[in-house]
Amino acid sequence: MKENQIFINYGAQARKMVKELLSEIKIEAELKKEYLIALKPNLINATKSQKGATTDPELVKGVIEYLKEKDFYNLIIMEGSWVGENTKNAFKHCGYKEVSQKYEVPLYDLQKDDYITKTYQNINIEIAATALHADYIINLPVFKGHSQTKITCALKNMKGCISNSEKRKFHRQGLHKPIAYLNKLITQDLIIVDGIYGDLDFEEGGSPVKMNRIMAAKDPVLIDSYVADLMGYSTSEVEYIDIADQIGVGKKDWKQAEIRELNQKQTVKIEHATGNIKKYASKIRAKDVCSACYGSLIHALKKIDERGKLEDIPTPIKIGQGFQEEEFKGLGIGNCCQGAEKYIQGCPPSAKNVTNFLLKNNKRDN
């Protein structure tokens, strides 16, 4: 497979589709029998792939079956869920414990891994040793939106290969630059994008769009640029794509790519994000906030909106590591906002608890 190619296969049968795609790519031509091949899905939380947040286990089954049919057996599945989520729990509820047992492919929880500090342009990043020791990484991100970075796909999915403390630090650094720099320090050799279901508003899932496609590429910058365009964004709106292009991770100009569709489209046109994230974000004042904590707040505001009570919530609601040393009036979310007049504990607090906290402190009753 060439660096400037994007392969697309349409349909809803992920296992069958990925085997067809790999047969077209002939991945075996660039592998050696002794390689440690690491499969990196997106399992940020313990939800089924149909919710639009996590990688379909059927996709991973298809990859494993194809590789074993070609006599490649040194396989692992590795992931580190987002801060506040238990990877072991995600493996179980997302169907990966079953995959591991059926195919005898071990699961590696990167939240509990050893870490090696790597440096690029004076920024140190703690990366899981298991990921660094792999000979060939197959990245299996989900095609979806993100409340802070507009999209999340190949480049951002590698964030699962760093420590929880590093994930928090990424948010203090603004996400975009460290995401791009991480991809200079760890190489993904093949990307297979799960576009069967994806929440085009938010990375936590819950409002999935059925897009009935999977895509493959070797260049993470190229595929992220293509996904951004499908969602209606320019690369300048997804800053880490531009940075990754500038530092040589890959090339962002997908219009110069060779796009190969294996079959005719079997899906409706991709819906763009609803814009609700902007509505909810307008209620928030965030400063260096982690995705998991922000996710709980967005989810809570969505639930409150569904009850018709969004305008009853006093704003702005403050959240993030940037408020750790401040005392302020109003509402704060999470342990970083203990200086608030009223705050809810947690790192992160659950969406349910945040919902109850906000409803309890609404403008009508206070």
SULUR-V679022 format. One record per helix or strand of 2 or more residues. SS is the DSSP state (a for helix, b for strand). FROM is the first residue (numbers start at 1). TO is the last residue. If there is no record, write none. Layout:
ss from to
SS FROM TO
SS FROM TO
This chain:
ss from to
b 5 10
a 14 25
a 27 30
b 37 41
a 49 51
a 57 69
b 75 79
a 87 93
a 96 103
b 106 109
a 110 112
b 115 120
b 123 128
a 129 133
b 136 140
b 144 146
b 150 152
a 154 161
a 164 172
a 176 185
b 190 199
b 208 217
a 220 230
a 235 237
a 239 246
a 254 256
b 258 261
a 276 281
b 284 286
a 291 306
a 310 312
b 317 319
a 321 323
b 328 333
a 335 337
b 340 344
a 351 360
